[in-house]
């Protein structure tokens, strides 16, 4: 068996101070294998989004270790962490988080701008490739306000893919979409897992969406209550 691509070791996450401290995560231990599709389910406030953010290096745990593809992100400085995230992960948010003043094409290409090793021609090729992959090539010059919610999320997925990361984290990616559009978005994510072998970690409260995953983890009150698949 290959080494896990994600390792969560004894992770705690607390918010607040003193008597008002709230434990969002309590001694979480978890391993995810390369190419796995994991869904994390649970009610609002159970800690599932916090776990996803900690795994992705968007938040630091109060205690414990997170290893992404063998790299301990809890030891990386705040200055170097964005570079590691850019290499290891893509992140799809519920609210799209596109830049309103940039076109679909520019929102994706902007991810590549800080990397001086990628030429302008290469940036264009990479951007067009992912736009094609999510079937948004014909809408490349449209601004977010000119796109439907489903189209915006397709652009957000393309943005997460442009660096070809081995891991895709998805935080309620269909939460702002109707069921039909949400299903179309989930099919894109599922195809990435099946065809490219991309490791996918999905957070959702929706049982229907969790069926796309091969493994389901359930959480309540900051702890893992079941792990199947």
N, C-alpha and C positions, 0 to 999 in steps of 0.2 A: 504493500500500500504506500502511495506517495506521502510525503510530508504534508500536514495540513497547511492550507494557504492562509487560513485565519486561525489564530489561537488566542483565546481569552482566558486568562489565568488569574483566579482569585480577585476579580474586579469588584470594587465597591465604588459607588458614586453618591456623594452627599451634597446637598444644597443648604445654604443658610449657615447660621452660627449658633453656638450655645444650645439653649433649650429649644430653639426653633429649627434645629437641624432636621432635615428630611432625608431619609435614605432612599434614593431612587433605584439603586442597584445594590444587591446584597450577595456578595461572594459568588459571582457568576463565573462558571467554568464552561468553556465551549470550544469545540474544534469544528472547522468546516473544511471539507476536502476540496481540492481543485475540481472545477466543473460542476459542483453541487448547486442545486437550486433550493435555498432554504427560505421558508416563510416563518416570520415571527408574529404570532397572533396574541391578542389580549385586549382587554377593555382600555378605554382612555385612562391615562395616569398609571398604567401598570409598569412603566419603565421601558417599553419596547423601543420607542424612538430614542430615548437616552442611550440605550445599549447600542443602537445603530450608529449614533453620533460618536460614541466613544470608540467603537470598532473602526470607524472611518477616520479617526484622528481629528474630528471636528471639536471634540471636547476631551479634556484630560480626565482620567479616572482619579478619584480620591486615593485609591490604593489598587494595586494589582498591575498586570502587564497585558499589553496587546501586541501581538506579532502579526504583521501583514507580509505574507510571502517571505517569512524568515527575518523581517526587520522589526525590531522592537520600537514601535512608534512612541511609546511612553518615554523613551530616552532621547528622542529627537528634539532639538531646540525649536522654539517658536519660529525662528527665522528660516530654518531648513525644512520644517514640516510641510509647507505648501509644495515644495519640490517633490518630496516623497509621495504625497497624496496624488500629485499629477502623474507620477509614474505608476502607482499601484492601483488607484481606484477611479471609478466614475460615480457620480452621485446624482440621482434624480429626485427632485423635491416635489411635494404636492402642489406648491404654488408656482411652479415653473421657473421663477426668478430669472427671466430673460431681461436684458437691458432694452428699455423701450426705444431708445434713440438709435439702436443698431438693427440692421436687417437680420433675417434668419441666418443668412450666410455669415454676416459679421459677428453675430452672437457666438457662432461656433468657432470661427477662425480666431477670435479674440483669445481663446484658450491657448493658442499656439504662439501668440505674439511675444511672450516673454522669453521664448527659447531661441537664442541666436543661432543654434545649430540647424534649425529648420529653415530652409530657403523659402522665399516668397512663392516660388513655383510649387514647392513641396507642400506648403501650407494650403495652397489652392487645391491641389490634388487630394489631400487628406480631407479637406472640408467637403468637397464635392462627393467624395466616396461615401461619407456618412450621411449626407443629405439624400443620396441615392438609396442608401440602405433603409432609411425610414420613409421613403417615398415622398420626399419634400423638395426634390430638385426644382420642380416648376414653380415653387413658392419661395425660392431662395432670396429674392429681392424684396419680399414683403416684410413690413415691420410687425412686431408682436400684436399691436392693436388691429392689424388687418387680418389676423389669423384667428381661427376658432380655438377653443380650449384644447381640443384634441391635437390640432396642428401645432400649437405652442408646446405641448408635451412631447410631440415627436421631435421638435427642434431641440428641446431640453435633453432628450435621450441622445440625439446626435452629438450634442455638445459633450455629454458624458463619455461618448465613445471615441471622440476624435483622437485621443492619445493612445487608443488601443489598450486600455488598462485590463489587467487580468480579473479584476473584481468590480462588479456593479452593485452599488447600494441603492435601494429604492425605498423612500419614505412616503408611504401612502400615495403612490404615483397616480392613482385614479380618483383620489378624493374629491377633486374639483370637476370631475367629468361625469356625464350621464353613463348609464350602464353599457350602452352599445359602443360608445367611444372608448370607454374604459376597457372593454373587452378587446378592442382593436389594439390599444396600447399594450395590454398584457400579452397579446400574441407576438408583438414585436420583441418584447423582453424575453418571452419563452423561446423564440426562434434564435435569439442571440446565445442563449444557454445551450440549446440543442445543436445548432450549426457551428458555432464558434468555440464551444466548450467554456464559455465565460462563466465564472462563478457569480451567482446572483444571490443577494440577501435582500429579502422583501419584508418590510414592516406593513402590517395591515390589521384592521379589525374585521375585515370582510372574509367570511368563510369561503365564499365563491372564488375569490381571487387566490386564496391559499391552495386551491386545488391545482393550480399551475405548478406548484412546487412538488418536489419529490420527498422533501423532508419538512416537517412542521414542528415548530417549537412554540409552546404556549407559556405565557407569563402572567403572573398576578402579584401585585404588591412588591415588585422589585426582585422576584425570584423566578426561576424556571420551574414550572409545575409539571411539564411533560415534554418529551422529545421523541418524535416518531418518524420513521422513514430512513 
